[in-house]
């Protein structure tokens, strides 16, 4: 799992050689998957929407961070 799927240099090639079933990354940056890695992209939109809503309503972020 990674917050940003920046597979730079030989990272993708090195990951291809491992027995990995899935790699989870967020959609915070564009993921170039030209190596047929089992990448699953998870959207940040719901988390960001909740955070913006809480900021707008002057609500706490503590439970948002602790339960995600």
CHARMM-style PDB file with segment names, atoms N, HN, CA, C and O in Angstrom:
ATOM      1  N   UNK     1       0.841  -1.166   0.000  1.00  0.00      PROA
ATOM      2  CA  UNK     1       0.000   0.000   0.000  1.00  0.00      PROA
ATOM      3  C   UNK     1       0.886   1.229   0.000  1.00  0.00      PROA
ATOM      4  O   UNK     1       1.909   1.266   0.684  1.00  0.00      PROA
ATOM      5  N   UNK     2       0.495   2.234  -0.766  1.00  0.00      PROA
ATOM      6  HN  UNK     2      -0.336   2.203  -1.322  1.00  0.00      PROA
ATOM      7  CA  UNK     2       1.251   3.480  -0.839  1.00  0.00      PROA
ATOM      8  C   UNK     2       0.283   4.641  -1.021  1.00  0.00      PROA
ATOM      9  O   UNK     2      -0.748   4.513  -1.681  1.00  0.00      PROA
ATOM     10  N   UNK     3       0.631   5.763  -0.430  1.00  0.00      PROA
ATOM     11  HN  UNK     3       1.469   5.867   0.106  1.00  0.00      PROA
ATOM     12  CA  UNK     3      -0.234   6.928  -0.605  1.00  0.00      PROA
ATOM     13  C   UNK     3      -0.093   7.511  -2.006  1.00  0.00      PROA
ATOM     14  O   UNK     3      -1.064   8.029  -2.557  1.00  0.00      PROA
ATOM     15  N   UNK     4       1.087   7.436  -2.583  1.00  0.00      PROA
ATOM     16  HN  UNK     4       1.876   7.015  -2.136  1.00  0.00      PROA
ATOM     17  CA  UNK     4       1.319   7.936  -3.937  1.00  0.00      PROA
ATOM     18  C   UNK     4       1.972   6.819  -4.748  1.00  0.00      PROA
ATOM     19  O   UNK     4       2.975   6.246  -4.324  1.00  0.00      PROA
ATOM     20  N   UNK     5       1.413   6.515  -5.893  1.00  0.00      PROA
ATOM     21  HN  UNK     5       0.598   6.981  -6.238  1.00  0.00      PROA
ATOM     22  CA  UNK     5       1.940   5.436  -6.721  1.00  0.00      PROA
ATOM     23  C   UNK     5       3.021   5.898  -7.673  1.00  0.00      PROA
ATOM     24  O   UNK     5       2.918   5.689  -8.882  1.00  0.00      PROA
ATOM     25  N   UNK     6       4.054   6.522  -7.140  1.00  0.00      PROA
ATOM     26  HN  UNK     6       4.137   6.691  -6.158  1.00  0.00      PROA
ATOM     27  CA  UNK     6       5.162   6.985  -7.975  1.00  0.00      PROA
ATOM     28  C   UNK     6       6.149   5.845  -8.193  1.00  0.00      PROA
ATOM     29  O   UNK     6       7.071   5.647  -7.401  1.00  0.00      PROA
ATOM     30  N   UNK     7       5.951   5.120  -9.244  1.00  0.00      PROA
ATOM     31  HN  UNK     7       5.202   5.281  -9.887  1.00  0.00      PROA
ATOM     32  CA  UNK     7       6.841   3.995  -9.558  1.00  0.00      PROA
ATOM     33  C   UNK     7       7.919   4.506 -10.504  1.00  0.00      PROA
ATOM     34  O   UNK     7       7.832   4.331 -11.719  1.00  0.00      PROA
ATOM     35  N   UNK     8       8.938   5.142  -9.926  1.00  0.00      PROA
ATOM     36  HN  UNK     8       9.009   5.284  -8.939  1.00  0.00      PROA
ATOM     37  CA  UNK     8       9.982   5.763 -10.726  1.00  0.00      PROA
ATOM     38  C   UNK     8      11.206   4.856 -10.816  1.00  0.00      PROA
ATOM     39  O   UNK     8      11.407   3.950 -10.008  1.00  0.00      PROA
ATOM     40  N   UNK     9      12.000   5.137 -11.819  1.00  0.00      PROA
ATOM     41  HN  UNK     9      11.837   5.873 -12.476  1.00  0.00      PROA
ATOM     42  CA  UNK     9      13.213   4.337 -12.008  1.00  0.00      PROA
ATOM     43  C   UNK     9      12.867   2.882 -12.262  1.00  0.00      PROA
ATOM     44  O   UNK     9      12.035   2.568 -13.113  1.00  0.00      PROA
ATOM     45  N   UNK    10      13.506   2.007 -11.525  1.00  0.00      PROA
ATOM     46  HN  UNK    10      14.182   2.262 -10.834  1.00  0.00      PROA
ATOM     47  CA  UNK    10      13.294   0.568 -11.696  1.00  0.00      PROA
ATOM     48  C   UNK    10      12.294  -0.002 -10.686  1.00  0.00      PROA
ATOM     49  O   UNK    10      12.183  -1.220 -10.544  1.00  0.00      PROA
ATOM     50  N   UNK    11      11.570   0.870  -9.989  1.00  0.00      PROA
ATOM     51  HN  UNK    11      11.660   1.859 -10.105  1.00  0.00      PROA
ATOM     52  CA  UNK    11      10.646   0.396  -8.949  1.00  0.00      PROA
ATOM     53  C   UNK    11       9.615  -0.590  -9.499  1.00  0.00      PROA
ATOM     54  O   UNK    11       9.381  -1.638  -8.897  1.00  0.00      PROA
ATOM     55  N   UNK    12       9.007  -0.270 -10.620  1.00  0.00      PROA
ATOM     56  HN  UNK    12       9.197   0.582 -11.109  1.00  0.00      PROA
ATOM     57  CA  UNK    12       8.004  -1.154 -11.199  1.00  0.00      PROA
ATOM     58  C   UNK    12       8.576  -2.500 -11.596  1.00  0.00      PROA
ATOM     59  O   UNK    12       7.963  -3.537 -11.344  1.00  0.00      PROA
ATOM     60  N   UNK    13       9.729  -2.491 -12.205  1.00  0.00      PROA
ATOM     61  HN  UNK    13      10.227  -1.649 -12.409  1.00  0.00      PROA
ATOM     62  CA  UNK    13      10.378  -3.739 -12.606  1.00  0.00      PROA
ATOM     63  C   UNK    13      10.730  -4.590 -11.386  1.00  0.00      PROA
ATOM     64  O   UNK    13      10.579  -5.812 -11.407  1.00  0.00      PROA
ATOM     65  N   UNK    14      11.190  -3.945 -10.344  1.00  0.00      PROA
ATOM     66  HN  UNK    14      11.312  -2.952 -10.327  1.00  0.00      PROA
ATOM     67  CA  UNK    14      11.544  -4.670  -9.120  1.00  0.00      PROA
ATOM     68  C   UNK    14      10.304  -5.273  -8.468  1.00  0.00      PROA
ATOM     69  O   UNK    14      10.359  -6.379  -7.930  1.00  0.00      PROA
ATOM     70  N   UNK    15       9.192  -4.552  -8.515  1.00  0.00      PROA
ATOM     71  HN  UNK    15       9.148  -3.653  -8.952  1.00  0.00      PROA
ATOM     72  CA  UNK    15       7.956  -5.073  -7.930  1.00  0.00      PROA
ATOM     73  C   UNK    15       7.403  -6.244  -8.735  1.00  0.00      PROA
ATOM     74  O   UNK    15       6.789  -7.149  -8.169  1.00  0.00      PROA
ATOM     75  N   UNK    16       7.612  -6.234 -10.034  1.00  0.00      PROA
ATOM     76  HN  UNK    16       8.111  -5.498 -10.493  1.00  0.00      PROA
ATOM     77  CA  UNK    16       7.135  -7.336 -10.891  1.00  0.00      PROA
ATOM     78  C   UNK    16       7.750  -8.670 -10.487  1.00  0.00      PROA
ATOM     79  O   UNK    16       7.135  -9.718 -10.687  1.00  0.00      PROA
ATOM     80  N   UNK    17       8.937  -8.647  -9.929  1.00  0.00      PROA
ATOM     81  HN  UNK    17       9.436  -7.796  -9.767  1.00  0.00      PROA
ATOM     82  CA  UNK    17       9.607  -9.879  -9.547  1.00  0.00      PROA
ATOM     83  C   UNK    17       9.184 -10.429  -8.200  1.00  0.00      PROA
ATOM     84  O   UNK    17       9.687 -11.467  -7.771  1.00  0.00      PROA
ATOM     85  N   UNK    18       8.266  -9.748  -7.525  1.00  0.00      PROA
ATOM     86  HN  UNK    18       7.857  -8.904  -7.874  1.00  0.00      PROA
ATOM     87  CA  UNK    18       7.824 -10.192  -6.202  1.00  0.00      PROA
ATOM     88  C   UNK    18       6.463 -10.870  -6.275  1.00  0.00      PROA
ATOM     89  O   UNK    18       5.674 -10.561  -7.167  1.00  0.00      PROA
ATOM     90  N   UNK    19       6.165 -11.798  -5.346  1.00  0.00      PROA
ATOM     91  HN  UNK    19       6.806 -12.050  -4.621  1.00  0.00      PROA
ATOM     92  CA  UNK    19       4.858 -12.478  -5.343  1.00  0.00      PROA
ATOM     93  C   UNK    19       3.774 -11.599  -4.709  1.00  0.00      PROA
ATOM     94  O   UNK    19       3.250 -11.920  -3.642  1.00  0.00      PROA
ATOM     95  N   UNK    20       3.447 -10.496  -5.370  1.00  0.00      PROA
ATOM     96  HN  UNK    20       3.873 -10.235  -6.237  1.00  0.00      PROA
ATOM     97  CA  UNK    20       2.460  -9.539  -4.857  1.00  0.00      PROA
ATOM     98  C   UNK    20       1.122  -9.789  -5.537  1.00  0.00      PROA
ATOM     99  O   UNK    20       1.052  -9.900  -6.761  1.00  0.00      PROA
ATOM    100  N   UNK    21       0.069  -9.877  -4.745  1.00  0.00      PROA
ATOM    101  HN  UNK    21       0.127  -9.787  -3.750  1.00  0.00      PROA
ATOM    102  CA  UNK    21      -1.271 -10.084  -5.308  1.00  0.00      PROA
ATOM    103  C   UNK    21      -1.896  -8.775  -5.765  1.00  0.00      PROA
ATOM    104  O   UNK    21      -2.491  -8.716  -6.842  1.00  0.00      PROA
ATOM    105  N   UNK    22      -1.768  -7.713  -4.952  1.00  0.00      PROA
ATOM    106  HN  UNK    22      -1.285  -7.760  -4.077  1.00  0.00      PROA
ATOM    107  CA  UNK    22      -2.321  -6.408  -5.299  1.00  0.00      PROA
ATOM    108  C   UNK    22      -1.490  -5.306  -4.655  1.00  0.00      PROA
ATOM    109  O   UNK    22      -0.929  -5.475  -3.573  1.00  0.00      PROA
ATOM    110  N   UNK    23      -1.427  -4.181  -5.347  1.00  0.00      PROA
ATOM    111  HN  UNK    23      -1.883  -4.044  -6.226  1.00  0.00      PROA
ATOM    112  CA  UNK    23      -0.779  -2.988  -4.818  1.00  0.00      PROA
ATOM    113  C   UNK    23      -1.844  -1.906  -4.763  1.00  0.00      PROA
ATOM    114  O   UNK    23      -2.450  -1.574  -5.782  1.00  0.00      PROA
ATOM    115  N   UNK    24      -2.073  -1.359  -3.588  1.00  0.00      PROA
ATOM    116  HN  UNK    24      -1.581  -1.629  -2.760  1.00  0.00      PROA
ATOM    117  CA  UNK    24      -3.060  -0.303  -3.417  1.00  0.00      PROA
ATOM    118  C   UNK    24      -2.359   1.047  -3.382  1.00  0.00      PROA
ATOM    119  O   UNK    24      -1.415   1.242  -2.615  1.00  0.00      PROA
ATOM    120  N   UNK    25      -2.817   1.976  -4.208  1.00  0.00      PROA
ATOM    121  HN  UNK    25      -3.583   1.818  -4.831  1.00  0.00      PROA
ATOM    122  CA  UNK    25      -2.308   3.343  -4.208  1.00  0.00      PROA
ATOM    123  C   UNK    25      -3.496   4.295  -4.308  1.00  0.00      PROA
ATOM    124  O   UNK    25      -4.569   3.918  -4.777  1.00  0.00      PROA
ATOM    125  N   UNK    26      -3.292   5.529  -3.864  1.00  0.00      PROA
ATOM    126  HN  UNK    26      -2.420   5.836  -3.483  1.00  0.00      PROA
ATOM    127  CA  UNK    26      -4.362   6.517  -4.005  1.00  0.00      PROA
ATOM    128  C   UNK    26      -4.254   7.181  -5.372  1.00  0.00      PROA
ATOM    129  O   UNK    26      -3.270   7.008  -6.091  1.00  0.00      PROA
ATOM    130  N   UNK    27      -5.281   7.940  -5.709  1.00  0.00      PROA
ATOM    131  HN  UNK    27      -6.080   8.080  -5.124  1.00  0.00      PROA
ATOM    132  CA  UNK    27      -5.294   8.668  -6.981  1.00  0.00      PROA
ATOM    133  C   UNK    27      -4.740  10.085  -6.821  1.00  0.00      PROA
ATOM    134  O   UNK    27      -5.123  10.994  -7.558  1.00  0.00      PROA
ATOM    135  N   UNK    28      -3.838  10.268  -5.856  1.00  0.00      PROA
ATOM    136  HN  UNK    28      -3.527   9.530  -5.257  1.00  0.00      PROA
ATOM    137  CA  UNK    28      -3.247  11.589  -5.617  1.00  0.00      PROA
ATOM    138  C   UNK    28      -2.323  12.012  -6.756  1.00  0.00      PROA
ATOM    139  O   UNK    28      -2.149  13.208  -6.994  1.00  0.00      PROA
ATOM    140  N   UNK    29      -1.738  11.070  -7.450  1.00  0.00      PROA
ATOM    141  HN  UNK    29      -1.879  10.099  -7.257  1.00  0.00      PROA
ATOM    142  CA  UNK    29      -0.935  11.332  -8.650  1.00  0.00      PROA
ATOM    143  C   UNK    29      -1.302  10.282  -9.696  1.00  0.00      PROA
ATOM    144  O   UNK    29      -1.789   9.202  -9.361  1.00  0.00      PROA
ATOM    145  N   UNK    30      -1.068  10.607 -10.948  1.00  0.00      PROA
ATOM    146  HN  UNK    30      -0.673  11.484 -11.221  1.00  0.00      PROA
ATOM    147  CA  UNK    30      -1.351   9.649 -12.020  1.00  0.00      PROA
ATOM    148  C   UNK    30      -0.386   8.468 -11.921  1.00  0.00      PROA
ATOM    149  O   UNK    30       0.817   8.638 -11.726  1.00  0.00      PROA
ATOM    150  N   UNK    31      -0.942   7.282 -12.060  1.00  0.00      PROA
ATOM    151  HN  UNK    31      -1.920   7.144 -12.219  1.00  0.00      PROA
ATOM    152  CA  UNK    31      -0.131   6.070 -11.968  1.00  0.00      PROA
ATOM    153  C   UNK    31       0.113   5.526 -13.373  1.00  0.00      PROA
ATOM    154  O   UNK    31      -0.826   5.171 -14.086  1.00  0.00      PROA
ATOM    155  N   UNK    32       1.368   5.469 -13.753  1.00  0.00      PROA
ATOM    156  HN  UNK    32       2.130   5.757 -13.174  1.00  0.00      PROA
ATOM    157  CA  UNK    32       1.734   4.876 -15.042  1.00  0.00      PROA
ATOM    158  C   UNK    32       2.024   3.398 -14.806  1.00  0.00      PROA
ATOM    159  O   UNK    32       3.050   3.040 -14.227  1.00  0.00      PROA
ATOM    160  N   UNK    33       1.120   2.560 -15.255  1.00  0.00      PROA
ATOM    161  HN  UNK    33       0.287   2.851 -15.725  1.00  0.00      PROA
ATOM    162  CA  UNK    33       1.285   1.114 -15.040  1.00  0.00      PROA
ATOM    163  C   UNK    33       1.509   0.426 -16.379  1.00  0.00      PROA
ATOM    164  O   UNK    33       0.609  -0.222 -16.913  1.00  0.00      PROA
ATOM    165  N   UNK    34       2.697   0.571 -16.907  1.00  0.00      PROA
ATOM    166  HN  UNK    34       3.428   1.097 -16.473  1.00  0.00      PROA
ATOM    167  CA  UNK    34       3.007  -0.067 -18.185  1.00  0.00      PROA
ATOM    168  C   UNK    34       3.691  -1.417 -17.998  1.00  0.00      PROA
ATOM    169  O   UNK    34       4.187  -1.997 -18.964  1.00  0.00      PROA
ATOM    170  N   UNK    35       3.723  -1.920 -16.769  1.00  0.00      PROA
ATOM    171  HN  UNK    35       3.321  -1.449 -15.984  1.00  0.00      PROA
ATOM    172  CA  UNK    35       4.384  -3.190 -16.479  1.00  0.00      PROA
ATOM    173  C   UNK    35       3.406  -4.289 -16.076  1.00  0.00      PROA
ATOM    174  O   UNK    35       3.828  -5.362 -15.647  1.00  0.00      PROA
ATOM    175  N   UNK    36       2.128  -4.039 -16.207  1.00  0.00      PROA
ATOM    176  HN  UNK    36       1.785  -3.167 -16.556  1.00  0.00      PROA
ATOM    177  CA  UNK    36       1.087  -5.008 -15.838  1.00  0.00      PROA
ATOM    178  C   UNK    36       1.152  -5.425 -14.375  1.00  0.00      PROA
ATOM    179  O   UNK    36       0.979  -6.598 -14.043  1.00  0.00      PROA
ATOM    180  N   UNK    37       1.401  -4.461 -13.514  1.00  0.00      PROA
ATOM    181  HN  UNK    37       1.542  -3.508 -13.784  1.00  0.00      PROA
ATOM    182  CA  UNK    37       1.363  -4.731 -12.079  1.00  0.00      PROA
ATOM    183  C   UNK    37      -0.084  -4.775 -11.608  1.00  0.00      PROA
ATOM    184  O   UNK    37      -0.938  -4.094 -12.177  1.00  0.00      PROA
ATOM    185  N   UNK    38      -0.372  -5.567 -10.577  1.00  0.00      PROA
ATOM    186  HN  UNK    38       0.322  -6.120 -10.115  1.00  0.00      PROA
ATOM    187  CA  UNK    38      -1.746  -5.661 -10.064  1.00  0.00      PROA
ATOM    188  C   UNK    38      -2.087  -4.456  -9.178  1.00  0.00      PROA
ATOM    189  O   UNK    38      -2.264  -4.596  -7.968  1.00  0.00      PROA
ATOM    190  N   UNK    39      -2.177  -3.267  -9.801  1.00  0.00      PROA
ATOM    191  HN  UNK    39      -2.034  -3.154 -10.784  1.00  0.00      PROA
ATOM    192  CA  UNK    39      -2.415  -2.040  -9.053  1.00  0.00      PROA
ATOM    193  C   UNK    39      -3.902  -1.762  -8.936  1.00  0.00      PROA
ATOM    194  O   UNK    39      -4.638  -1.828  -9.920  1.00  0.00      PROA
ATOM    195  N   UNK    40      -4.336  -1.451  -7.721  1.00  0.00      PROA
ATOM    196  HN  UNK    40      -3.738  -1.398  -6.922  1.00  0.00      PROA
ATOM    197  CA  UNK    40      -5.710  -1.026  -7.481  1.00  0.00      PROA
ATOM    198  C   UNK    40      -5.661   0.409  -6.965  1.00  0.00      PROA
ATOM    199  O   UNK    40      -5.039   0.691  -5.940  1.00  0.00      PROA
ATOM    200  N   UNK    41      -6.322   1.308  -7.684  1.00  0.00      PROA
ATOM    201  HN  UNK    41      -6.827   1.079  -8.516  1.00  0.00      PROA
ATOM    202  CA  UNK    41      -6.295   2.722  -7.333  1.00  0.00      PROA
ATOM    203  C   UNK    41      -7.511   3.044  -6.466  1.00  0.00      PROA
ATOM    204  O   UNK    41      -8.650   2.747  -6.827  1.00  0.00      PROA
ATOM    205  N   UNK    42      -7.240   3.656  -5.320  1.00  0.00      PROA
ATOM    206  HN  UNK    42      -6.315   3.898  -5.027  1.00  0.00      PROA
ATOM    207  CA  UNK    42      -8.278   4.016  -4.354  1.00  0.00      PROA
ATOM    208  C   UNK    42      -8.469   5.526  -4.405  1.00  0.00      PROA
ATOM    209  O   UNK    42      -7.500   6.279  -4.319  1.00  0.00      PROA
ATOM    210  N   UNK    43      -9.709   5.967  -4.542  1.00  0.00      PROA
ATOM    211  HN  UNK    43     -10.497   5.354  -4.611  1.00  0.00      PROA
ATOM    212  CA  UNK    43     -10.003   7.391  -4.649  1.00  0.00      PROA
ATOM    213  C   UNK    43      -9.883   8.106  -3.313  1.00  0.00      PROA
ATOM    214  O   UNK    43     -10.321   7.603  -2.279  1.00  0.00      PROA
ATOM    215  N   UNK    44      -9.286   9.281  -3.352  1.00  0.00      PROA
ATOM    216  HN  UNK    44      -8.930   9.690  -4.192  1.00  0.00      PROA
ATOM    217  CA  UNK    44      -9.203  10.142  -2.170  1.00  0.00      PROA
ATOM    218  C   UNK    44     -10.436  11.036  -2.036  1.00  0.00      PROA
ATOM    219  O   UNK    44     -10.601  11.695  -1.010  1.00  0.00      PROA
ATOM    220  N   UNK    45     -11.297  11.072  -3.041  1.00  0.00      PROA
ATOM    221  HN  UNK    45     -11.163  10.536  -3.875  1.00  0.00      PROA
ATOM    222  CA  UNK    45     -12.430  11.997  -3.063  1.00  0.00      PROA
ATOM    223  C   UNK    45     -13.311  11.934  -1.809  1.00  0.00      PROA
ATOM    224  O   UNK    45     -13.616  12.988  -1.250  1.00  0.00      PROA
ATOM    225  N   UNK    46     -13.735  10.757  -1.340  1.00  0.00      PROA
ATOM    226  HN  UNK    46     -13.487   9.901  -1.794  1.00  0.00      PROA
ATOM    227  CA  UNK    46     -14.588  10.736  -0.142  1.00  0.00      PROA
ATOM    228  C   UNK    46     -13.894  11.299   1.102  1.00  0.00      PROA
ATOM    229  O   UNK    46     -14.512  12.017   1.888  1.00  0.00      PROA
ATOM    230  N   UNK    47     -12.623  10.977   1.277  1.00  0.00      PROA
ATOM    231  HN  UNK    47     -12.120  10.393   0.638  1.00  0.00      PROA
ATOM    232  CA  UNK    47     -11.874  11.474   2.423  1.00  0.00      PROA
ATOM    233  C   UNK    47     -11.702  12.989   2.344  1.00  0.00      PROA
ATOM    234  O   UNK    47     -11.891  13.690   3.339  1.00  0.00      PROA
ATOM    235  N   UNK    48     -11.347  13.491   1.172  1.00  0.00      PROA
ATOM    236  HN  UNK    48     -11.194  12.922   0.364  1.00  0.00      PROA
ATOM    237  CA  UNK    48     -11.183  14.934   1.007  1.00  0.00      PROA
ATOM    238  C   UNK    48     -12.504  15.669   1.179  1.00  0.00      PROA
ATOM    239  O   UNK    48     -12.536  16.741   1.783  1.00  0.00      PROA
ATOM    240  N   UNK    49     -13.589  15.116   0.662  1.00  0.00      PROA
ATOM    241  HN  UNK    49     -13.563  14.245   0.171  1.00  0.00      PROA
ATOM    242  CA  UNK    49     -14.901  15.739   0.815  1.00  0.00      PROA
ATOM    243  C   UNK    49     -15.296  15.821   2.290  1.00  0.00      PROA
ATOM    244  O   UNK    49     -15.816  16.841   2.742  1.00  0.00      PROA
ATOM    245  N   UNK    50     -15.048  14.756   3.028  1.00  0.00      PROA
ATOM    246  HN  UNK    50     -14.625  13.928   2.661  1.00  0.00      PROA
ATOM    247  CA  UNK    50     -15.358  14.747   4.455  1.00  0.00      PROA
ATOM    248  C   UNK    50     -14.505  15.769   5.194  1.00  0.00      PROA
ATOM    249  O   UNK    50     -15.011  16.479   6.063  1.00  0.00      PROA
ATOM    250  N   UNK    51     -13.229  15.855   4.868  1.00  0.00      PROA
ATOM    251  HN  UNK    51     -12.818  15.278   4.162  1.00  0.00      PROA
ATOM    252  CA  UNK    51     -12.331  16.812   5.522  1.00  0.00      PROA
ATOM    253  C   UNK    51     -12.750  18.248   5.227  1.00  0.00      PROA
ATOM    254  O   UNK    51     -12.766  19.084   6.130  1.00  0.00      PROA
ATOM    255  N   UNK    52     -13.089  18.542   3.979  1.00  0.00      PROA
ATOM    256  HN  UNK    52     -13.076  17.862   3.246  1.00  0.00      PROA
ATOM    257  CA  UNK    52     -13.527  19.893   3.618  1.00  0.00      PROA
ATOM    258  C   UNK    52     -14.817  20.244   4.333  1.00  0.00      PROA
ATOM    259  O   UNK    52     -14.970  21.361   4.826  1.00  0.00      PROA
ATOM    260  N   UNK    53     -15.744  19.303   4.394  1.00  0.00      PROA
ATOM    261  HN  UNK    53     -15.620  18.395   3.994  1.00  0.00      PROA
ATOM    262  CA  UNK    53     -17.006  19.533   5.091  1.00  0.00      PROA
ATOM    263  C   UNK    53     -16.768  19.833   6.566  1.00  0.00      PROA
ATOM    264  O   UNK    53     -17.374  20.751   7.120  1.00  0.00      PROA
ATOM    265  N   UNK    54     -15.893  19.068   7.200  1.00  0.00      PROA
ATOM    266  HN  UNK    54     -15.401  18.323   6.750  1.00  0.00      PROA
ATOM    267  CA  UNK    54     -15.589  19.286   8.627  1.00  0.00      PROA
ATOM    268  C   UNK    54     -14.935  20.646   8.846  1.00  0.00      PROA
ATOM    269  O   UNK    54     -15.249  21.338   9.815  1.00  0.00      PROA
ATOM    270  N   UNK    55     -14.033  21.030   7.956  1.00  0.00      PROA
ATOM    271  HN  UNK    55     -13.778  20.469   7.169  1.00  0.00      PROA
ATOM    272  CA  UNK    55     -13.399  22.345   8.072  1.00  0.00      PROA
ATOM    273  C   UNK    55     -14.433  23.456   7.933  1.00  0.00      PROA
ATOM    274  O   UNK    55     -14.412  24.440   8.673  1.00  0.00      PROA
ATOM    275  N   UNK    56     -15.335  23.284   6.974  1.00  0.00      PROA
ATOM    276  HN  UNK    56     -15.352  22.485   6.373  1.00  0.00      PROA
ATOM    277  CA  UNK    56     -16.381  24.282   6.733  1.00  0.00      PROA
ATOM    278  C   UNK    56     -17.305  24.434   7.951  1.00  0.00      PROA
ATOM    279  O   UNK    56     -17.758  25.532   8.271  1.00  0.00      PROA
ATOM    280  N   UNK    57     -17.567  23.317   8.613  1.00  0.00      PROA
ATOM    281  HN  UNK    57     -17.198  22.424   8.353  1.00  0.00      PROA
ATOM    282  CA  UNK    57     -18.464  23.323   9.777  1.00  0.00      PROA
ATOM    283  C   UNK    57     -17.711  23.516  11.096  1.00  0.00      PROA
ATOM    284  O   UNK    57     -18.309  23.459  12.170  1.00  0.00      PROA
ATOM    285  N   UNK    58     -16.389  23.746  11.008  1.00  0.00      PROA
ATOM    286  HN  UNK    58     -15.903  23.793  10.135  1.00  0.00      PROA
ATOM    287  CA  UNK    58     -15.544  23.924  12.189  1.00  0.00      PROA
ATOM    288  C   UNK    58     -15.612  22.711  13.124  1.00  0.00      PROA
ATOM    289  O   UNK    58     -15.663  22.863  14.345  1.00  0.00      PROA
ATOM    290  N   UNK    59     -15.612  21.522  12.547  1.00  0.00      PROA
ATOM    291  HN  UNK    59     -15.570  21.399  11.555  1.00  0.00      PROA
ATOM    292  CA  UNK    59     -15.662  20.279  13.306  1.00  0.00      PROA
ATOM    293  C   UNK    59     -14.265  19.682  13.433  1.00  0.00      PROA
ATOM    294  O   UNK    59     -13.353  20.041  12.689  1.00  0.00      PROA
ATOM    295  N   UNK    60     -14.114  18.779  14.372  1.00  0.00      PROA
ATOM    296  HN  UNK    60     -14.855  18.487  14.977  1.00  0.00      PROA
ATOM    297  CA  UNK    60     -12.834  18.135  14.645  1.00  0.00      PROA
ATOM    298  C   UNK    60     -12.451  17.168  13.526  1.00  0.00      PROA
ATOM    299  O   UNK    60     -13.309  16.563  12.881  1.00  0.00      PROA
ATOM    300  N   UNK    61     -11.146  17.040  13.314  1.00  0.00      PROA
ATOM    301  HN  UNK    61     -10.450  17.531  13.838  1.00  0.00      PROA
ATOM    302  CA  UNK    61     -10.602  16.084  12.354  1.00  0.00      PROA
ATOM    303  C   UNK    61     -10.099  14.821  13.051  1.00  0.00      PROA
ATOM    304  O   UNK    61      -9.723  13.862  12.376  1.00  0.00      PROA
ATOM    305  N   UNK    62     -10.083  14.797  14.377  1.00  0.00      PROA
ATOM    306  HN  UNK    62     -10.388  15.575  14.925  1.00  0.00      PROA
ATOM    307  CA  UNK    62      -9.495  13.683  15.117  1.00  0.00      PROA
ATOM    308  C   UNK    62     -10.066  12.338  14.732  1.00  0.00      PROA
ATOM    309  O   UNK    62      -9.303  11.428  14.407  1.00  0.00      PROA
ATOM    310  N   UNK    63     -11.371  12.175  14.756  1.00  0.00      PROA
ATOM    311  HN  UNK    63     -11.991  12.914  15.020  1.00  0.00      PROA
ATOM    312  CA  UNK    63     -11.937  10.865  14.453  1.00  0.00      PROA
ATOM    313  C   UNK    63     -11.842  10.535  12.965  1.00  0.00      PROA
ATOM    314  O   UNK    63     -11.848   9.361  12.595  1.00  0.00      PROA
ATOM    315  N   UNK    64     -11.754  11.541  12.116  1.00  0.00      PROA
ATOM    316  HN  UNK    64     -11.749  12.495  12.417  1.00  0.00      PROA
ATOM    317  CA  UNK    64     -11.576  11.296  10.688  1.00  0.00      PROA
ATOM    318  C   UNK    64     -10.224  10.644  10.442  1.00  0.00      PROA
ATOM    319  O   UNK    64     -10.127   9.709   9.647  1.00  0.00      PROA
ATOM    320  N   UNK    65      -9.205  11.109  11.093  1.00  0.00      PROA
ATOM    321  HN  UNK    65      -9.283  11.868  11.739  1.00  0.00      PROA
ATOM    322  CA  UNK    65      -7.854  10.572  10.918  1.00  0.00      PROA
ATOM    323  C   UNK    65      -7.701   9.236  11.652  1.00  0.00      PROA
ATOM    324  O   UNK    65      -7.060   8.319  11.138  1.00  0.00      PROA
ATOM    325  N   UNK    66      -8.274   9.122  12.826  1.00  0.00      PROA
ATOM    326  HN  UNK    66      -8.795   9.866  13.244  1.00  0.00      PROA
ATOM    327  CA  UNK    66      -8.086   7.912  13.647  1.00  0.00      PROA
ATOM    328  C   UNK    66      -8.802   6.700  13.088  1.00  0.00      PROA
ATOM    329  O   UNK    66      -8.373   5.580  13.365  1.00  0.00      PROA
ATOM    330  N   UNK    67      -9.866   6.858  12.318  1.00  0.00      PROA
ATOM    331  HN  UNK    67     -10.214   7.769  12.093  1.00  0.00      PROA
ATOM    332  CA  UNK    67     -10.673   5.723  11.876  1.00  0.00      PROA
ATOM    333  C   UNK    67     -10.484   5.386  10.412  1.00  0.00      PROA
ATOM    334  O   UNK    67     -11.205   4.537   9.886  1.00  0.00      PROA
ATOM    335  N   UNK    68      -9.554   6.012   9.746  1.00  0.00      PROA
ATOM    336  HN  UNK    68      -8.969   6.701  10.174  1.00  0.00      PROA
ATOM    337  CA  UNK    68      -9.352   5.740   8.308  1.00  0.00      PROA
ATOM    338  C   UNK    68      -8.133   4.923   8.082  1.00  0.00      PROA
ATOM    339  OT1 UNK    68      -7.809   4.601   6.939  1.00  0.00      PROA
TER     340      UNK     68
END
